[in-house]
């Protein structure tokens, strides 16, 4: 009976707590937007380029930066397409990043938000990252983890899914505006 009473109280007050937390997080992140038009700067120990198939593979201590968005991993594969050039201006074809796949010891940093996992797939045009392999997102003292985490960079929102190996786990610290 006592457990039922505690669960009822929790369920009654939980929405209020999460509304307060999400409002604070949303207000703090209003100005955080991912600008996919900025250049991507990458350093690594090795690069394998396959221009015919539109693939760059970076290996060893990979660090990528686009504006205020950083990705660290041991391997990063970049898939790109060639954008047709304007024949009137005489410009060459330009590469446009479609997708980035980071693998092994992945860490993604955007301002105060840090996401980690063993694999991350970044969909450039959508500003969306899908993390798997013990994924975890930390912002301030708040954190969330699950089997799969989808982060929408421009909307300050995410979807966390549990699975057979791990249920969703979240820690929300009252008063933490992160």
N, C-alpha and C positions, 0 to 999 in steps of 0.2 A: 504494500500500500504506500509506504514511504517513497519507494522508487517511482511509483506512478505519479505521486504528487510532485516530486522533483522534476520528472520528465515533463509534466504539464506546465509547471512554472517556467522551465527552460524554453518550451515551445511557445509560450505566450510572450516571453521577453526577448527571445532570440531574434525575431524579425526587426524589433526596434534597435537592438544592438547592431545588427548587420546593416540596417539602413543608415545609422549614424556613421559606421565605419566606411561604408561605400561612399557616402556623401563626402566624407573627409578625404578619402582617397581620390575621388573624382575631382574635387575642388583643387587638390594639390597637383593633379596631373592634367588639368585642363590644357596647359600649354605644351604638353609633351606630344609631339607629332613626329612620325617618321617621314622624312623627306626622301623618297626613292629616286628623285631626280639628281641627287648629289652623286659625285663619283665614288667608287668603291676602291679603297687603297688596301692592298694585301701584301703581306710579307710571309715567307715560308722558306724552308730548307731546300725544297725542290718544286719545280713546276713542270707538268706535262701538258702541252697545249695541242688540241686537236681542232683546228679552225674549221676543217671540213664538216665536222659533226657538231660544232658549237659547244665544245666542252673544254674547260680548264680544270686540271686536277692539281691542287696544292697539297704537299705532304711535309710533315715535320714542323712542329711549333708554328702553326698557322695563326696569323693575326690579321683580321679584316676590320676595316673601319669605314663607315658611311655616316657622315655628319656626326651625331652623338650616339651612334649605334655601333657596338663592338662585338665581334665574334672571335672566340679563341677555340682552337681544336687541333687535333693531330692530323686530320685530313679534311680537306674542303673541296668539293666538286661544284663548279659553277657551270650552269647550263645557260646558254644565251642564244638569242636569235639576232639575225642581222636585219636592221631596219633599213628599208629602201631610202636612198638619198634623193634629194631634190636635184633633178638633172639640170634645172635652170641655174642653180647656184654652183654646180660643179663639185659638190661635196661627195666624198666617198661614203660607202655604206657604214652605218654606225652600229655597234653592238649594243644590245639591250639585254640586261640580265633578267632571266625568267625565273630561275630557281637556284637556291644555294643549299647544298646538303653538307652539313658539318658532322663529322664522326669522331668518336673517341675523345673523352675528357672535354666535352663541349661546355663552354661558358659564354653566356650572352649578357652584355651589360648595356643598359639604356638608362642613363641618369641614375636614380637610386634603386632601380629594379635590376636584380641579378637572377638569371635563369641558368640552371645547369642540367646536364643529362649526358647520355652516351651518344645520342643522335638528335640533330635538329634539322628540320627542313624549313627553309625560309622562302616564302612565296613573295617575291619582290613587289609585284604590282598590287597585291592585296594587303601588304603590310602585315602578314600573318606568319607566325612561327609555330610549328608542331614539334614538341619535344617528347622523346621516348627514352627508355633505358634509365630508370630511376630519376625521372624528371622532378625538378624542384624549382620553385620561384620564391624569391625572398625580396621583400621591400620593407626596409626598416626592421622592426621586430616581428612583422607579420610574415608568415610563410605558408606555402601550400605545396603539397606533393601528391602524386598519384601514379598511375601507370602510363597516362598520356595527358599532356597539357598542351592546350592550344591557346596562344597568346595573340590578341589583336592589338598591334602596336599603336595604331591611330585612335582606337576607341577606349583605351584603358580598361579592357575587359579580357577575361580568359574563361576557358572551359576546362575543367579538370575531371578526368574520368578515372575510376578505379577499375580493377579487373581481377583476374584469378590470383595474381601474385601480390597485388597491393591495393588496399582500399584508399580512398581519398582521405588525406589528413590535412587539417588546416589549423593554424594558430593565428588568432586575431588579438592583438594587444589593445585594450581600451585606451583611448587618448593618443595613440600613435597615429599621427597624420600621414604616415607613409602608406 
